[in-house]
Amino acid sequence: MINHKPKETAPSVWVEVFIFVSSYYPLFLILLIRDISEKTNGIKFGFDSWELKVSLWALALFFLSSVASLIVGPLMRRLLIHQQGGTPIKIQEVSQIRGDMLNYTLPFLIGLFAFDYKSIQSILSLLIFLVFIFAFVHKEKISLLNPMFLLMGIRLYNIKYKEVGRSPIHIENALCLGKVEVSNQTVEIKETTGIHFIFPCK
């Protein structure tokens, strides 16, 4: 049997968008730095004596990725410290899900060597490229493999667990702040906006 519309648990699309944009904060920072020059058409950057300018596109995309990072980072950490209404569980098996960093780092290389904001064609090409990358990430359900999460100590795990006091075994992909290990210690799990979080019991 082939199910063409599987009902898998996945982050809400708007959550995925924020996570995706935050993952490209380094790219937009690189592009912003590369855009600052005397030849750029835009607004003044720094002191008048520097005679430097930066384009509005460079500032806008850097600002957007910065805002996404400032929202996603603290929110994820807060959700991973503790949430009300979590289900107590004991983990039977666990394995960390590792992503292919090439998928995320390739656009950074493009930003270093082959892109600028000097023409509308370049800007449109960048936006179309990012839309397609997001579509691939969404379809493959790998938005939670955001490399920026690694910098915050957040990792994605595949866990097999039992709810305390129950016998059925469940399998889920879940985010955790820190390292997850099999033990008799009780932790809690909760689904929020389509994402499973593991966190310590209070």
C-alpha positions, 0 to 999 in steps of 0.5 A, spaced: 500 500 500 502 507 498 499 512 502 500 519 498 498 523 504 501 520 510 499 524 516 506 524 520 507 529 525 511 535 523 512 542 525 506 547 523 508 551 516 509 558 519 514 554 525 518 551 519 518 558 516 521 561 522 526 555 523 528 555 516 529 563 516 533 563 522 538 557 519 540 562 514 542 568 519 550 566 517 548 567 510 545 574 510 550 576 515 556 574 510 552 577 504 551 584 508 558 584 510 560 583 502 555 588 500 558 594 504 562 598 499 563 605 496 560 602 490 554 600 493 547 603 491 543 604 498 544 608 504 550 610 508 553 605 512 558 608 518 561 615 519 561 620 513 568 619 512 568 612 511 564 613 504 561 606 505 554 604 503 549 598 504 543 596 500 536 596 503 535 588 500 542 586 504 539 590 511 532 587 510 534 580 509 539 580 515 534 584 519 529 578 517 534 573 519 536 576 525 529 577 528 527 569 526 533 567 530 531 572 536 524 569 536 526 561 535 532 561 539 529 563 546 523 560 544 526 553 543 530 553 549 524 555 554 520 549 551 526 544 552 527 546 559 520 545 562 513 545 559 506 544 563 502 538 561 508 533 559 507 526 559 512 522 564 516 517 560 522 512 560 526 512 554 528 505 552 532 506 545 535 512 543 539 515 537 541 522 534 539 524 527 544 527 524 543 531 518 547 532 511 551 539 513 552 540 505 545 542 504 545 548 509 553 550 507 552 550 500 548 556 500 554 559 504 559 558 499 554 561 494 554 567 498 561 568 499 563 567 492 557 568 487 552 573 489 551 580 490 545 585 491 547 589 485 542 587 480 534 585 481 536 579 477 541 577 482 536 578 488 530 574 485 535 568 483 536 568 491 529 569 493 527 563 488 533 559 490 531 560 498 524 558 496 526 552 493 530 550 498 525 551 503 520 546 499 525 541 499 526 542 507 519 542 508 517 535 503 523 532 507 521 534 514 528 536 516 527 543 518 529 541 525 536 539 523 537 546 523 545 547 524 543 553 528 540 549 533 547 545 534 550 552 536 545 552 542 546 545 544 539 542 541 539 536 538 534 531 534 533 524 537 529 518 535 527 515 541 523 509 543 519 510 549 514 507 554 509 512 558 510 511 565 505 506 568 503 504 561 506 498 557 505 500 549 512 502 546 512 509 542 517 511 537 518 519 535 523 524 533 524 529 538 528 535 540 532 535 546 537 540 550 543 536 551 544 529 550 539 523 551 541 517 554 537 510 556 536 510 563 531 508 568 530 516 570 523 519 568 523 525 563 517 528 560 515 529 552 510 534 549 508 536 542 507 543 541 506 546 534 507 539 531 514 538 534 516 533 540 520 536 546 523 532 551 525 535 558 526 534 565 521 533 570 520 538 575 
